[in-house]
């Protein structure tokens, strides 16, 4: 996909085009953002055209066709927007104004691109895109702003649908709480089920459309609660109707209704981006997040010695160490882990003191020796924080693994079911105490896992799991007490089964969550995908076994830090380029992404992080990287044979450089060396050559992307947009009928009307 034209506060485009943004428009969903992408691409093409002295008839005709295509597309788009306005009176005024602005801007662009007769003398006074570029920019800015307003207003219709659906569910829930007969309950619950299905569909679509991963995770958690609670509500309500005088049955039912209301409220908070009473959501910072921010500040001293104070750094470390008390104070942390965490906390304070001392000296006198000392102090501090992060991760995940293994047989739940059916109140009381102890263990496990989860979505999943254990534990107890009081009741038995299944399901989810947390820690997913190509025992080159794998020491890391940073920046550039490609399955893109991921893992090695633990791991990764580069060179050769353009020689020239650089890297990686100094020299050479390949890749990808677009467009010339095919936006019955119109008008139909345009960028 092309680089997104939308920011969190509006629409932005390339600085060269001069397109501005409406700061009042916040785009929260992917559908709105992606609908704008092709429009930005098209008008950017017009604005960034080259003012050549000689313009061929083909160029003039192409520009005119693009202008007409934009105007036609906007006209049809506005028609849909006006229909939405007519169906939603509260939006009518705002939507109408936005539609008028969009139509006016589209017409202006069509007039300014009417250049067919430009080269004839009688057209000298005719204002066009060539004579009034400011006018085109102004019209383009107005067009983007007005189209975005229409899309955001249409999105409000979707939000309104979700709120209306939630209100229906709440109203029916109130009826369910008050029913006194089975017949009435069955009738109302049937209606409730249909409403919940509708709500699930609407919120599921919204969840998938959200840009913010944190909100996505919160929405997923709330929807999971509603899904599980629907069955609980059924059995808990039936049990209460069957045993109206049973206090434990009433408590059980009330707990389900309360939890569902909270989940419904949270969904609306996410959808409307609001909090009750205007309060802000402030989540406690995890140890993982705290260490990440602290290291970023410390490493920032390389670039700027004055951008923060020593007090700021000290405070950040204090907060992190306060959070480690959650581990050291926990009854479930092993003695060994507790001692290591305390020891590393003490070391972190000492490393920071040393860093601050050198840092203060460097501020007064920037000598070469002091700057080298500062670099070593930075690396030692970061290394200590990495070890602390590794230790708390080990403490949390080993506890989780042990607890999940210990409770996998669900013995307490089985005992509660048996003693409940027997009506043995004394035994039920004994096992409910044991379940309460298990609940406390699992809640503590979730709290510690949150600290090391690694990403905000996983943090939210840990919080959701903690809440689930906190709530479900007492609900199982009340359901078991009800069964013990009414041992022959089939519905009470069924109710206990449902709550026990929810507990077992959450334990199963915890096993998956634990794997995901470990994957993030090991670099297998999360913020950056890391290419897994480490040698497997017995599968890799035989001569690797004879070499002693070694790690870089602190001084060596200091020497190679700059190279590593350059590699990191290059991987970001390559990722940015590959994301622009519409066809993510393209062979060139896939090789580029694989090489970027491998280079990123090599960058992590220079920091003492990631999956590459030893120099031998690095050398093997460099070999695989070089092989991938050779495959890319072959793909580029095939691609170059398919295109005919002025840029083709440039592509071939750059592509020919790739093979010798990759071969050099292969030779370097395979060359045997002995001794610490020689090994470090080889590491340095591998990183440098990898950097050179990545630099070349940054030059090749934009050329390929440009050629790909121009090739699709017809060797660089703009093709006219295809005619509208209205039928594609309609489903079911004839879309002209009134009852279909309401369903048809929404974000999706607006999206269809814009994305069907053929958007082509010229060189």
Protein Blocks (a to p, Z undefined) as FASTA:
>chain_A
ZZdfbdfkbccddfklopacdfkbccfbfklmmmmmmmmmmmmmmmmpccdfbacfklmm
mmmmmmmmmmmmmmmmmmmmmmmmmmmmklmmmmmmmmmmmmmmmmmmmmmmmmklmmpm
klmmpccfklmmmlmmmmmmmmmmmmmmmmmmmmmmmmmmmmmmmmmmmmmmmmmmmpcb
fklmmmmmmmmmmmmmmmmmmmmmmmmmpmblmlmmmmmmmmmmmmmmmmmmmmmmmmmm
mmmmlmklmmmmmmmmmmmmmmmmmmmmmmnopaehhiacdddddfklmmmmmmmmmmmm
mmomklpcfklmmmmmmmmmmmmmmmmmpmkbcfklmmmmmmmmmmmmmmmmmmmmmmmm
mmmoccfklmmmmmmmmmmmmmmmmmmmmmmmmmmmmmmmmmmmmmmnommmmmmmmmmm
nopaklmmmmmmmmmmmmmmmmmmmmmmmmmnopaklmmmmmmmmmmmmmmmmmmmmmmm
mmmmmmmlmklmmmmmmmmmmmmmmmmmmmmmmmmmmmmmnopgcjbccddfbdcehkac
fklmmpccddddfklmmmmmmmmmmmmmmmmmmmmmmmmpmblmbmklmmmmmmmmmmmm
mmmmmnopajblbfklmmmmmmmmmmmmmmmmmmmmmmmmmpccfklmmmmmmmmmmmmm
mmmmmmmmmpccedjklmmmmmmmmmmmmmmmmmmmmmmmmmmmmmmmmmmnogoiacdd
ddddfklmpghjafkbmklmmmmncfklmmmmmmmpccdddZZ
